[in-house]
């Protein structure tokens, strides 16, 4: 039983620390979200890029 709990806690911690890194890779898809992320919005192609 203790081993199962230890595995569940380890999996939860690894997911908790990995989630922000995974989420940070997403590029904003709207002008408002792009500006909020302090990035540059290209109106002609409707894409967001780093400044």
N, CA, C and O atoms as a printed pandas DataFrame, in Angstrom:
     atom_number atom_name residue_name chain_id  residue_number  x_coord  y_coord  z_coord
0              1         N          UNK        A               1    0.823   -1.194    0.000
1              2        CA          UNK        A               1    0.000    0.000    0.000
2              3         C          UNK        A               1    0.867    1.257    0.000
3              4         O          UNK        A               1    0.568    2.215   -0.713
4              5         N          UNK        A               2    1.932    1.261    0.790
5              6        CA          UNK        A               2    2.815    2.434    0.853
6              7         C          UNK        A               2    3.489    2.678   -0.494
7              8         O          UNK        A               2    3.692    3.823   -0.898
8              9         N          UNK        A               3    3.832    1.598   -1.181
9             10        CA          UNK        A               3    4.493    1.731   -2.479
10            11         C          UNK        A               3    3.547    2.390   -3.484
11            12         O          UNK        A               3    3.973    3.230   -4.276
12            13         N          UNK        A               4    2.286    2.018   -3.455
13            14        CA          UNK        A               4    1.293    2.600   -4.344
14            15         C          UNK        A               4    1.126    4.091   -4.066
15            16         O          UNK        A               4    1.037    4.888   -5.000
16            17         N          UNK        A               5    1.085    4.464   -2.824
17            18        CA          UNK        A               5    0.952    5.875   -2.451
18            19         C          UNK        A               5    2.199    6.651   -2.879
19            20         O          UNK        A               5    2.093    7.774   -3.371
20            21         N          UNK        A               6    3.370    6.056   -2.693
21            22        CA          UNK        A               6    4.617    6.709   -3.086
22            23         C          UNK        A               6    4.659    6.937   -4.594
23            24         O          UNK        A               6    5.102    7.992   -5.049
24            25         N          UNK        A               7    4.208    5.966   -5.365
25            26        CA          UNK        A               7    4.176    6.100   -6.821
26            27         C          UNK        A               7    3.176    7.181   -7.227
27            28         O          UNK        A               7    3.461    7.974   -8.124
28            29         N          UNK        A               8    2.028    7.225   -6.591
29            30        CA          UNK        A               8    1.018    8.232   -6.909
30            31         C          UNK        A               8    1.517    9.640   -6.575
31            32         O          UNK        A               8    1.285   10.575   -7.342
32            33         N          UNK        A               9    2.197    9.797   -5.443
33            34        CA          UNK        A               9    2.739   11.104   -5.062
34            35         C          UNK        A               9    3.835   11.516   -6.033
35            36         O          UNK        A               9    3.885   12.677   -6.441
36            37         N          UNK        A              10    4.709   10.601   -6.411
37            38        CA          UNK        A              10    5.790   10.909   -7.350
38            39         C          UNK        A              10    5.221   11.310   -8.711
39            40         O          UNK        A              10    5.714   12.253   -9.330
40            41         N          UNK        A              11    4.201   10.612   -9.179
41            42        CA          UNK        A              11    3.586   10.945  -10.460
42            43         C          UNK        A              11    2.914   12.313  -10.400
43            44         O          UNK        A              11    3.004   13.094  -11.348
44            45         N          UNK        A              12    2.256   12.598   -9.309
45            46        CA          UNK        A              12    1.613   13.898   -9.147
46            47         C          UNK        A              12    2.608   15.039   -9.119
47            48         O          UNK        A              12    2.381   16.081   -9.734
48            49         N          UNK        A              13    3.707   14.850   -8.411
49            50        CA          UNK        A              13    4.736   15.892   -8.344
50            51         C          UNK        A              13    5.397   16.108   -9.702
51            52         O          UNK        A              13    5.642   17.247  -10.100
52            53         N          UNK        A              14    5.682   15.030  -10.407
53            54        CA          UNK        A              14    6.325   15.190  -11.714
54            55         C          UNK        A              14    5.395   15.888  -12.697
55            56         O          UNK        A              14    5.854   16.690  -13.510
56            57         N          UNK        A              15    4.125   15.607  -12.640
57            58        CA          UNK        A              15    3.156   16.278  -13.503
58            59         C          UNK        A              15    3.017   17.741  -13.119
59            60         O          UNK        A              15    2.898   18.602  -13.991
60            61         N          UNK        A              16    3.029   18.029  -11.841
61            62        CA          UNK        A              16    2.891   19.413  -11.378
62            63         C          UNK        A              16    4.059   20.274  -11.834
63            64         O          UNK        A              16    3.868   21.442  -12.171
64            65         N          UNK        A              17    5.256   19.722  -11.849
65            66        CA          UNK        A              17    6.422   20.495  -12.274
66            67         C          UNK        A              17    6.570   20.525  -13.791
67            68         O          UNK        A              17    7.179   21.454  -14.323
68            69         N          UNK        A              18    6.035   19.545  -14.499
69            70        CA          UNK        A              18    6.161   19.497  -15.948
70            71         C          UNK        A              18    5.095   20.347  -16.640
71            72         O          UNK        A              18    5.339   20.852  -17.736
72            73         N          UNK        A              19    3.936   20.516  -16.036
73            74        CA          UNK        A              19    2.824   21.224  -16.674
74            75         C          UNK        A              19    3.160   22.658  -17.082
75            76         O          UNK        A              19    2.833   23.037  -18.207
76            77         N          UNK        A              20    3.787   23.473  -16.243
77            78        CA          UNK        A              20    4.106   24.839  -16.677
78            79         C          UNK        A              20    5.065   24.874  -17.871
79            80         O          UNK        A              20    4.948   25.745  -18.733
80            81         N          UNK        A              21    5.985   23.959  -17.924
81            82        CA          UNK        A              21    6.908   23.898  -19.059
82            83         C          UNK        A              21    6.211   23.534  -20.345
83            84         O          UNK        A              21    6.545   24.060  -21.406
84            85         N          UNK        A              22    5.255   22.648  -20.266
85            86        CA          UNK        A              22    4.490   22.251  -21.446
86            87         C          UNK        A              22    3.597   23.401  -21.887
87            88         O          UNK        A              22    3.485   23.671  -23.083
88            89         N          UNK        A              23    2.970   24.070  -20.958
89            90        CA          UNK        A              23    2.076   25.178  -21.286
90            91         C          UNK        A              23    2.830   26.373  -21.842
91            92         O          UNK        A              23    2.276   27.131  -22.637
92            93         N          UNK        A              24    4.065   26.556  -21.447
93            94        CA          UNK        A              24    4.841   27.708  -21.891
94            95         C          UNK        A              24    5.199   27.625  -23.369
95            96         O          UNK        A              24    5.532   28.646  -23.972
96            97         N          UNK        A              25    5.141   26.442  -23.968
97            98        CA          UNK        A              25    5.503   26.288  -25.367
98            99         C          UNK        A              25    4.426   26.775  -26.322
99           100         O          UNK        A              25    4.693   26.926  -27.514
100          101         N          UNK        A              26    3.234   27.020  -25.841
101          102        CA          UNK        A              26    2.132   27.415  -26.716
102          103         C          UNK        A              26    2.244   28.890  -27.089
103          104         O          UNK        A              26    2.494   29.735  -26.230
104          105         N          UNK        A              27    2.059   29.194  -28.368
105          106        CA          UNK        A              27    2.081   30.567  -28.853
106          107         C          UNK        A              27    0.653   31.099  -28.858
107          108         O          UNK        A              27   -0.259   30.389  -29.283
108          109         N          UNK        A              28    0.436   32.322  -28.399
109          110        CA          UNK        A              28   -0.911   32.900  -28.410
110          111         C          UNK        A              28   -1.489   32.937  -29.831
111          112         O          UNK        A              28   -0.760   33.150  -30.800
112          113         N          UNK        A              29   -2.796   32.728  -29.942
113          114        CA          UNK        A              29   -3.433   32.683  -31.261
114          115         C          UNK        A              29   -4.331   33.884  -31.530
115          116         O          UNK        A              29   -4.897   33.995  -32.618
116          117         N          UNK        A              30   -4.470   34.777  -30.567
117          118        CA          UNK        A              30   -5.261   35.986  -30.770
118          119         C          UNK        A              30   -4.396   37.212  -30.492
119          120         O          UNK        A              30   -3.389   37.128  -29.789
120          121         N          UNK        A              31   -4.800   38.345  -31.051
121          122        CA          UNK        A              31   -4.038   39.576  -30.870
122          123         C          UNK        A              31   -3.986   39.974  -29.402
123          124         O          UNK        A              31   -2.936   40.375  -28.899
124          125         N          UNK        A              32   -5.112   39.862  -28.722
125          126        CA          UNK        A              32   -5.162   40.237  -27.312
126          127         C          UNK        A              32   -4.230   39.366  -26.469
127          128         O          UNK        A              32   -3.503   39.877  -25.617
128          129         N          UNK        A              33   -4.250   38.069  -26.701
129          130        CA          UNK        A              33   -3.384   37.160  -25.948
130          131         C          UNK        A              33   -1.916   37.405  -26.281
131          132         O          UNK        A              33   -1.049   37.287  -25.415
132          133         N          UNK        A              34   -1.646   37.744  -27.529
133          134        CA          UNK        A              34   -0.280   38.024  -27.957
134          135         C          UNK        A              34    0.252   39.275  -27.257
135          136         O          UNK        A              34    1.379   39.282  -26.760
136          137         N          UNK        A              35   -0.550   40.318  -27.221
137          138        CA          UNK        A              35   -0.136   41.551  -26.564
138          139         C          UNK        A              35    0.014   41.349  -25.054
139          140         O          UNK        A              35    0.904   41.924  -24.428
140          141         N          UNK        A              36   -0.852   40.538  -24.488
141          142        CA          UNK        A              36   -0.772   40.253  -23.049
142          143         C          UNK        A              36    0.523   39.503  -22.720
143          144         O          UNK        A              36    1.085   39.676  -21.639
144          145         N          UNK        A              37    0.988   38.677  -23.647
145          146        CA          UNK        A              37    2.223   37.920  -23.453
146          147         C          UNK        A              37    3.460   38.752  -23.818
147          148         O          UNK        A              37    4.581   38.245  -23.802
148          149         N          UNK        A              38    3.246   40.033  -24.147
149          150        CA          UNK        A              38    4.333   40.953  -24.522
150          151         C          UNK        A              38    5.094   40.446  -25.741
151          152         O          UNK        A              38    6.325   40.453  -25.776
152          153         N          UNK        A              39    4.324   40.002  -26.748
153          154        CA          UNK        A              39    4.902   39.530  -27.991
154          155         C          UNK        A              39    4.393   40.404  -29.137
155          156         O          UNK        A              39    3.553   41.277  -28.921
156          157         N          UNK        A              40    4.892   40.178  -30.344
157          158        CA          UNK        A              40    4.539   41.002  -31.498
158          159         C          UNK        A              40    3.494   40.291  -32.362
159          160         O          UNK        A              40    3.678   39.134  -32.740
160          161         N          UNK        A              41    2.395   40.991  -32.671
161          162        CA          UNK        A              41    1.311   40.454  -33.481
162          163         C          UNK        A              41    1.507   40.887  -34.926
163          164         O          UNK        A              41    1.679   42.077  -35.190
164          165         N          UNK        A              42    1.484   39.953  -35.861
165          166        CA          UNK        A              42    1.572   40.230  -37.299
166          167         C          UNK        A              42    0.156   40.135  -37.863
167          168         O          UNK        A              42   -0.397   39.042  -37.986
168          169         N          UNK        A              43   -0.430   41.290  -38.207
169          170        CA          UNK        A              43   -1.813   41.326  -38.665
170          171         C          UNK        A              43   -2.007   40.666  -40.026
171          172         O          UNK        A              43   -3.063   40.090  -40.288
172          173         N          UNK        A              44   -1.006   40.742  -40.889
173          174        CA          UNK        A              44   -1.171   40.173  -42.239
174          175         C          UNK        A              44   -1.263   38.649  -42.214
175          176         O          UNK        A              44   -2.045   38.058  -42.959
176          177         N          UNK        A              45   -0.464   38.016  -41.359
177          178        CA          UNK        A              45   -0.521   36.556  -41.289
178          179         C          UNK        A              45   -1.283   36.056  -40.068
179          180         O          UNK        A              45   -1.480   34.853  -39.899
180          181         N          UNK        A              46   -1.715   36.997  -39.211
181          182        CA          UNK        A              46   -2.450   36.677  -37.996
182          183         C          UNK        A              46   -1.706   35.673  -37.116
183          184         O          UNK        A              46   -2.262   34.671  -36.665
184          185         N          UNK        A              47   -0.426   35.981  -36.890
185          186        CA          UNK        A              47    0.402   35.138  -36.040
186          187         C          UNK        A              47    1.117   35.990  -34.997
187          188         O          UNK        A              47    1.252   37.204  -35.152
188          189         N          UNK        A              48    1.562   35.346  -33.958
189          190        CA          UNK        A              48    2.273   35.998  -32.874
190          191         C          UNK        A              48    3.700   35.496  -32.846
191          192         O          UNK        A              48    3.948   34.302  -33.016
192          193         N          UNK        A              49    4.647   36.409  -32.630
193          194        CA          UNK        A              49    6.046   35.992  -32.565
194          195         C          UNK        A              49    6.763   36.762  -31.473
195          196         O          UNK        A              49    6.292   37.800  -31.008
196          197         N          UNK        A              50    7.909   36.237  -31.071
197          198        CA          UNK        A              50    8.716   36.907  -30.055
198          199         C          UNK        A              50    9.334   38.149  -30.671
199          200         O          UNK        A              50    9.657   38.173  -31.859
200          201         N          UNK        A              51    9.496   39.179  -29.854
201          202        CA          UNK        A              51   10.068   40.438  -30.330
202          203         C          UNK        A              51   11.558   40.342  -30.533
203          204         O          UNK        A              51   12.191   41.319  -30.932
